[in-house]
Amino acid sequence: MRKPVRWACAMLGSLALFALLSCSSRPDPNTLVMIIESSPTNLDPRVGIDAQSERIDNLIFDDLLSRGDDLNVAPGLADRWEIPDALTYIFHLHKGVKFHDGRPLTSRDVKWTFDSLLQGKIRSTKAAVYRFMDRVEAPDEYTVVFRMKEPFATLLWNLSDGAMGIVPYGSGEEMMQHPIGSGPFKFVSAETDREIIVERNDDYWGEHAKLARVRFAVVPDATTQALELRKGSGDVAINSLTPDNVYTLSRDPNLLVERASGTRLAYMGFNLRDPILKDARVRQAIAYALDRGPMIEYLWRGQAQPARSVLPVQSWAYDGNVPAYNHDIAKANQLLDAAGYPAVNGVRFHIAMKTSTDENTRLMVAVMQQQLREAGIVLDIRGFEFATFFSDVQHGAFQMYSLRWIGGNEDPDIFEYAFHSAKFPPNGANRGYYSNPKIDALIDKARREIDPNVRKPLYAEVQRILADELPYIDLWYFDNVLVHTRRVRNLKLNPAGNYDFLRTAELESRN
């Protein structure tokens, strides 16, 4: 079993060239430079759905609610809220909040934010998230009432951090070019594929940020990101460096590495319309044939934890008491024999796995290829540029694929989006066309229950069934890994891996 591991390790590139560099750059003492992989697509919080848009928006805008490290909702712009019945949510706003242009934030702004989305004044795919919302009322300046068409227990989650920042009354498409929020940082400027600059909001209603200014520098290439950190022209990068980069940078005396458990999930998906993969025994055999331990240890350098659910362990609805698939080739062979796939000259069948051309992903599937070969499964790897690969996945043009959930799996609403039979593409992300009436009924019932104590056992049963039938193989949760220069301190990572650490970060002044 160690042969493919040694091969994978040999393929991992060295970054020894960093030793040739000198750290001669003199950083701006008042500006933290954070390296990001790509530009945000849209900083209007009603529109932007990519990770960079949502994470930067979360610094510029405030949501009605926030999220704690346990992923439960907590007060935000709303100091408190009541749910008198399953169709009514009443929020009481914090008084004295101002937008960056000095206007007071009131219930009228909250109502406009959602009305502009639901009434089509702003075109956005986010409107579907609030499809069960009937209307928003503003009975006085500091009270907002949401009236629902039907019970929707995940509403609170979809009103919290990064989900929907509040914009000023009357805001239209100009918000895309110059966003005005009420958050701890104010927008200064943006240049696509180059940078975004924000500065501290000294009139913020909550705890003030310590940083005077943050420049988000767009650097797509991971090796170049590492070079920028070594030179001191970049201060911080999170979850964008390869494990090899992180390992090398951890030896640099001018840099520090912070690491904490995270919620980002790597998973393997199956097309359940495929004549081979529609048999759950085949999917279970593949799960037994994979040996995740060596991949985590060598490919990801220990920067990941094995997964048993789509939900992260930090979620209130997580249940790890489900069938496990520890590496067991004998069990895999037994299941494949029972499924009617005898080995002929050591081969049971060929199956294709589509993947992106990302280096670490290619190494991962190459190791999987060798591991599955021990069970008589010949894995044919098909690599594509990411846009092509993802388009094929969305259209069901695959037998197997591997992707990641980033943020979307932090709430049990993921079960409806990814596994409900009403969410086949283009209506959702049930890309493998998994269908189980019992799963549908459990998800529908849990969505209508407000009490978490009632919902939790329903979601536990969902997780147990999914672990048995395996429309996904949940591989591992990636750790949040942040690399920063020594002039940056007081960084607090959270499970979601967003940019909230910039709210507490400080720059040391050095002569």
VENDAGI-V739796 format. One record per backbone hydrogen bond with DSSP energy under -1.0 kcal/mol. CO is the residue of the C=O (numbers start at 0). NH is the residue of the N-H. E is the energy in kcal/mol with one decimal. If there is no record, write none. Layout:
BEGIN
co: [CO/CO]
nh: [NH/NH]
e: [E/E]
END
This chain:
BEGIN
co: [1/2/3/4/5/6/14/15/16/17/21/27/31/32/32/33/35/43/43/49/50/51/52/53/55/55/56/58/59/61/62/63/63/65/67/71/73/76/77/79/81/84/86/88/89/90/91/91/96/98/102/105/106/107/108/109/110/111/113/114/115/116/123/124/125/127/129/131/134/136/139/140/141/143/144/145/146/146/151/153/155/156/158/159/167/171/172/173/180/183/185/188/190/190/193/194/195/196/196/197/198/200/211/212/213/214/215/216/220/221/222/223/224/225/226/227/227/227/230/234/235/236/241/242/243/244/245/247/248/251/253/255/257/259/263/264/265/265/266/267/268/270/273/275/278/279/280/281/282/283/284/285/287/291/292/293/294/294/295/299/302/304/311/314/319/327/328/329/330/331/332/333/334/335/336/343/346/348/350/351/352/354/357/358/359/360/361/362/363/364/365/366/367/368/371/371/372/375/375/377/379/381/384/385/386/387/388/389/390/391/392/395/398/399/400/402/404/406/410/411/412/413/414/415/416/419/422/423/428/429/431/435/436/437/438/439/440/441/442/446/450/450/451/454/455/456/457/458/459/460/461/462/463/464/465/470/472/474/475/476/479/480/481/482/483/484/486/488/493/494/498/499/500/505]
nh: [5/6/7/8/9/10/17/18/19/20/23/30/214/234/235/216/218/46/47/53/54/55/56/57/58/59/60/184/182/165/76/75/77/73/70/67/65/93/75/91/89/87/147/145/81/143/78/79/104/101/98/109/110/111/112/113/114/115/117/118/121/119/126/127/128/130/132/148/146/144/142/106/92/90/136/88/133/134/154/157/158/159/64/162/170/174/175/177/99/200/198/196/193/194/217/190/215/187/188/213/185/203/199/31/197/33/195/35/224/225/226/227/228/229/230/231/232/233/24/484/34/482/245/246/247/248/249/250/251/254/485/483/481/479/477/404/474/475/402/472/400/273/277/278/282/283/284/285/286/287/288/289/327/295/296/297/298/299/301/302/478/476/314/317/321/331/332/333/334/335/336/337/338/340/339/346/343/377/379/399/381/383/361/362/363/364/365/366/367/368/369/370/371/372/374/376/375/347/348/350/352/354/388/389/390/391/392/393/394/396/395/397/270/353/268/266/264/409/413/414/416/417/418/419/428/422/429/426/430/432/271/439/440/441/442/443/444/445/446/152/453/454/455/458/459/460/461/462/463/464/465/466/467/468/469/269/267/306/265/304/259/238/257/236/255/487/507/505/496/262/501/502/504/488]
e: [-2.7/-2.2/-2.4/-2.5/-2.2/-1.3/-1.8/-2.0/-1.7/-1.9/-1.5/-1.2/-2.9/-2.8/-1.7/-2.5/-3.1/-2.4/-2.4/-2.4/-2.5/-2.3/-2.6/-1.5/-1.6/-1.2/-3.3/-2.1/-2.9/-2.5/-2.1/-1.0/-2.7/-2.4/-2.2/-2.7/-2.9/-3.2/-1.4/-2.5/-2.9/-1.7/-2.5/-2.8/-2.5/-2.4/-2.0/-1.0/-2.9/-2.2/-3.4/-1.3/-2.6/-2.2/-2.4/-1.7/-2.9/-3.0/-3.0/-2.8/-2.3/-1.0/-1.2/-1.2/-1.3/-1.4/-1.9/-3.4/-2.8/-2.7/-1.2/-2.8/-2.4/-3.1/-3.1/-2.0/-2.8/-1.6/-1.9/-1.9/-1.5/-1.5/-1.9/-2.7/-2.0/-1.6/-1.8/-2.2/-2.5/-2.8/-2.4/-2.8/-2.2/-2.0/-2.4/-3.1/-3.4/-2.5/-1.5/-2.7/-3.7/-1.5/-2.2/-2.3/-2.5/-2.4/-1.5/-2.6/-2.1/-2.1/-2.0/-2.3/-1.9/-2.3/-2.4/-1.0/-1.3/-1.5/-1.0/-1.9/-3.3/-2.6/-2.4/-2.4/-2.3/-3.0/-2.0/-1.4/-1.7/-1.7/-1.5/-2.6/-3.0/-3.2/-2.4/-2.4/-2.2/-1.1/-1.6/-2.3/-1.8/-1.6/-1.8/-1.2/-1.5/-2.6/-2.2/-2.2/-1.9/-2.3/-2.1/-1.4/-2.3/-2.7/-2.5/-3.0/-1.2/-1.6/-3.0/-2.2/-2.2/-3.2/-1.7/-1.4/-2.0/-2.0/-2.7/-2.1/-2.2/-2.1/-2.2/-2.1/-1.7/-2.3/-1.4/-1.5/-2.6/-2.4/-3.0/-1.1/-2.7/-2.3/-2.5/-2.2/-2.2/-2.5/-1.7/-1.9/-2.3/-2.2/-1.5/-2.3/-2.9/-1.3/-1.6/-2.0/-1.5/-3.7/-1.1/-2.5/-2.9/-2.4/-2.5/-3.3/-1.9/-2.2/-2.1/-2.6/-1.6/-2.7/-1.4/-1.5/-2.2/-2.7/-2.7/-2.6/-2.2/-1.8/-2.2/-1.8/-1.8/-2.5/-1.8/-1.4/-2.4/-2.0/-2.4/-2.2/-2.2/-1.3/-2.3/-2.3/-2.3/-2.3/-2.6/-2.6/-2.3/-2.5/-2.2/-3.3/-1.3/-2.0/-2.7/-2.3/-2.1/-1.8/-1.8/-2.4/-2.0/-2.3/-2.5/-2.2/-1.3/-2.9/-2.5/-1.4/-2.3/-1.6/-2.9/-2.6/-2.0/-2.6/-3.5/-1.9/-2.8/-1.5/-3.3/-2.3/-1.6/-1.3/-1.9/-2.1/-1.6/-2.4]
END
